[in-house]
Amino acid sequence: MAANDSELRALFLESTRKTLLREYWPRLREAVAPLTQQQVWWRPNEASNSIGNLLLHLNGNVGQWLVASFNKFDDKRDRPAEFAAQSGLTAAELLTRLEATLDEADKVLARLTIDELLAPCEIQGYHTRGLDAVYHVAEHFGMHYGQILYIAKNLTGKDLGFYKELNKTGRA
């Protein structure tokens, strides 16, 4: 059975929402919430980013690429500031900001049309399409999600336990 455009749209957007909002986000929140201020802003060297920087960056990226672009809001993102920050917000404050942005992104993903996904757009100076913008956010979030979890595990020395059901057989 061949899927029609509407079915493909629904599958793509539901898969994106599932990955971002029901897989990555709860795990990221669980890994970051118990961290101290010092741990959130720790950097191994000046060329690297802290968890705080990465959370600011994810918030900026999701806000720019999904929320602002598809809602036709002015782009007020200050990307350099995301990486320049070296302290300030607590883990709870950073997570609250990102959660609010993800809530807005979820509303966008829930209502996107086929025409919006196929339409050309310009985001951050890149000429792209709506479909590419959604895919970019999911891929970009996944990359930094992995970095954040790696840093958190290194700082705490604890297994995050996200796949403990696979420990015995390798299967869920």
Long-range contacts (C-beta under 8 A, 24 or more apart in sequence): 5-114, 6-114, 9-112, 9-113, 9-114, 9-117, 12-117, 12-131, 12-134, 13-109, 13-110, 13-112, 13-134, 16-109, 16-134, 16-135, 16-137, 16-138, 17-106, 17-109, 17-110, 19-138, 19-142, 20-102, 20-105, 20-137, 20-138, 20-141, 21-102, 21-106, 24-141, 24-142, 24-145, 25-99, 25-102, 27-145, 27-149, 27-160, 27-162, 28-145, 28-148, 28-149, 29-95, 29-99, 30-160, 31-148, 31-149, 31-152, 31-153, 31-160, 32-91, 32-94, 32-95, 32-148, 32-152, 33-91, 33-92, 33-95, 34-91, 34-156, 35-91, 35-152, 35-155, 35-156, 36-91, 37-87, 37-90, 37-91, 39-152, 39-155, 39-156, 40-89, 40-90, 40-91, 40-94, 41-86, 41-87, 41-88, 42-151, 42-155, 43-86, 49-83, 49-147, 50-86, 50-151, 51-91, 51-148, 51-151, 51-152, 52-85, 52-87, 52-88, 52-89, 52-94, 53-82, 53-83, 53-85, 54-144, 54-147, 54-148, 54-151, 55-94, 55-95, 55-97, 55-98, 55-148, 56-81, 56-82, 56-83, 56-85, 56-89, 56-94, 57-82, 57-83, 57-144, 58-98, 58-140, 58-141, 58-144, 58-145, 59-94, 59-97, 59-98, 59-101, 61-137, 61-140, 61-141, 62-98, 62-101, 62-102, 62-105, 62-137, 62-141, 63-101, 63-104, 63-105, 64-123, 64-124, 65-123, 65-124, 65-133, 65-136, 65-137, 65-140, 66-104, 66-105, 66-108, 66-109, 66-133, 66-134, 66-137, 67-101, 67-104, 67-105, 67-108, 69-121, 69-123, 69-133, 70-108, 70-112, 70-116, 70-130, 70-133, 71-108, 75-123, 75-124, 77-124, 79-124, 105-137, 109-134
